[in-house]
């Protein structure tokens, strides 16, 4: 997880926490009657929303259909392999593994949330009918190295998500898994163009995009609900702008500070 996006997400969390504090302030001195219980339920509901927001996929959209039907592929033991990497659709025994991968890249402190609740939340994300998740395994020893997924096939452009256990990063497994996955998806569906959203300071992932010949087409807002919040964050964090970000901004014809509130939008064509 890059520092810029992580800081933007933490600011979003702080805004939510300020909402909670304001609600608590309103409840001060309220006797434990009906009004007190209503206030308590509002606070609990907002906390649940915050947990859901932390677990949501990077791209949150209004779904107009259930997406592509991968039920046949989800029931198979193996989706594809090339002698080095194997892609295996998620099965019931992968909940803990998926949780461990997601926790490696988590931004927020969840120490007060029961582990079983976190596992269930992550797993529910992966089991959406419009999503298709696979474990990335090494063929030689069946080591689970990470996961790759279509996050929401109800969208016009399908976004690819991939995360590797840190022990297997920077060894070429990610690039190999992406190509294997997309070639197979191209055989199964008519889709031939896909999206990757990459943090502006995640240089290894950007290098992977270059190896794939993916095209950098623009920027994408993930962390802010309105332009005013994004601009406020940018103004407060100008010191985080790097030469690498200035170079990216020049390629995209945007101001460097705009990259503080956005992620990079790459497109890959088969």
N, C-alpha and C positions, 0 to 999 in steps of 0.2 A: 504494500500500500504506500503510495507516494505521500510526501509530507504536505503538499499543497492541498490535495483533495481531502486528506485526513483532517486538516485544520478547518476546511470549509464545513465538513460534516460535524465537527465538534461545535462549531458556531451554531449550526442548526440545532444541535442538542441543547446548547445553552439557551437558545430562544424558547425551546419547549420547556426547559426547566424554569425559566422565568414565568411562563404561563402557569405552571404548577404553583410557584411561590405566590403569584397573585391570587390564585384560587384559595390557597391556604390563608392568606391575609384576610380575605373576605369572610372566612369561616371563624375568625377569631371572636371569641365571646359568644358564639352561637351555642345555645343549649342542645343537649343530645336528644333532639326531637326529630321531626320529619325533615326540617330544613337542613339539619346537620347531616342526616343520612343522604339526602339528595346531593349535598356538596361533596361528601365522601365518595359517592358513586361517580360523580363527574371526574374527580381526581383519579380514581382507579381506572376509569375508562380512558383518560388521557394517557396514563402510564402504559396501558396496553397498546395504545396507538403508537407510542414512542418505541416500544419493543418491536412492533410490527414494522415500523419504518426502518429500524436498524437492520432488519432481516430481509427487507424487500429486495428484489432484483435491482440492478443498477438502473434499468430503464423501466419506469412504471407507466403503463398506458391503460387507456380504457379498452377493454377487450370487446370486440364486436362479434367474435365467433370463437370456437374452441380450437382453432388452429389445425395443423396437419395431424392426421391420425397415425401416430407411430405405435399403436398398440401391438401390432405384429412384431415390430422390431424390439419393443420393450420386453417382450416375452422370450426373446432369443438369448442364448448363452453368450454369443459373441456377435458383435456388429461387424468388426473388421480387424485384421492384423496384417503386419508386413514382415514378420520375422524378428523385429526388434520391439515393437509396440503393439499391444492388443487393446482394443476398445470393447468394453463389456457393459451392456446396459445395466443401470442400477438395479440391484435386487434388495430384498428385505434385510440382508445381512450387512448392508453398506452404510447404515445410519450413523454408526459411531465414527467410521472413517471419514464420511462427508463432514460431520461435525468437527473433527480434528483439523481438517483442511481449512474449513471456514474460520475456525478460531485462530489460525495462524495469521490471518489477514484482517481480523476484526479490529475496528477502530475504538469502540466504546468499552468501558469497564462494565462487565456483566456479572461480577462476582456475587451480587445479591440475587441473581436470577437462578433458580434451580437448574442444574445441568439437564435434567430430563425435559424441562420446558424448552430450553434452547435447542436440544436435539430434535424435538418434535417440530419446532418452528422451522428450522433449517430443512428438515425432511419434507414438510408440507410444501415448501417452496419448490423442491425438486420433483414432487409428485403431481404438479399441476398438469392437467390434460393437454395444455398447449405447450408444455416443455418436454425436452428429451435430454436426459443426462446419462453420461457414460463414465465409468471408471477407466482411467488410463493405467494399464498394467505393463510391466516389463515382461516380455515373453520368456526370457531365460530363467527367471525365478518366480514369476507371478507376483512380484512386488507391486503393491498399489502405490502409484506415483502421484496421482492427482485425479482431476475430473475435467471433462469437457462437455459443453452443453449448448443446445439451442434454448434460449431463455424464454421466448414467447413467440410461437409460430402463428399467432393470430395477427401479428403485425405484418405490414407489407414487406419490410426489410427485416430479415432474421438476424438477430444479434448472437454472436458466439461468445461464450464465457469459458475461460480456462484458468485453472489454478493448480499449481504443482506443489507438493510437499517441498519445503526448502532444501531437503537433502538431494533432490533430483533436478533442481534448477540449473540453468547454464550448461547443460550437457546435450542439448539438441533434441531432447525428448518432446518439448512443447511444440516446436515447429513440425516435427514428424507427426505428432498426434493431430495437429490441426489439419494438415494436408490429408491424412488418412480419413479423418472424420468428414471433411468437406467433400472429398471425392465420393465417399459412400452416400452422403446426403444427396449429392448430385445425381447419383444413380437411382435413388429412391424417389426423389421429388423433381419437379421442373425448375426448382430454384437454382440459380447460378451466380447470384450476387449476395454477399453477406456483410454484416457490420461488426466492427470491433471498436469498443470504446476504451481508450487508453489514457491514463493520467499523464499530465504534461511533464512530470518529472520522473516517470517510469521509463528510463532510457533502455533497460534490457528488453522490455516489451516492445518499445518502438523499434529496436534493432530486429526483433522477431518479425515485425510488420514489414520491415525492409527486405528481409530474407524471403518473405512470402510474396514480395512485389505488390503488397496492398497499397492502395491509393489513399493518401491523406486528403480528405475532401472538405474538412471544416472542423468546427468546434461544437460541443454539445453541453447543455446545462443539465447537471445531475443533482446538484446540492441545494439549489435555491428556488424558493417558491415564487419570487418576484424579482424583477430587474433591479429594484431599489436595494434589496438585500445584497444582491450580487455586487453592485457598485460600491456599497458600503464596505463589504469584505475586501474588495480590490484596493480601495483607498487606504485601508488599515494595514495592508500587507505588501506594500510596494517593495519592501526589503527582501521579499522572497523571490523576486524576479531574477533569473539567472541568464547568462549569455546563451545557454541552450534555448531557453524560452524566447529570448529575443530573436534568435534564428528562426524558430518555429513561427513566431508572429510575423516575421518578414515573409515567409513562405505562404502564410495564410492571409496576408494583407489585413491584419488586425493589430490593435495596440497590444504590446506585451502584457500590460496589466489585465487585459481581458482574459488571458490564459489562466489567471489566478482563480477565476470562478468557473472555469469550464474544463472539460476533458476533450481529448482529440477524437475525431470521428474518422475512422478508417473504413474503406470498402475493399473487399476482395472479390474478384471475379474468377470463376472456374474457366 
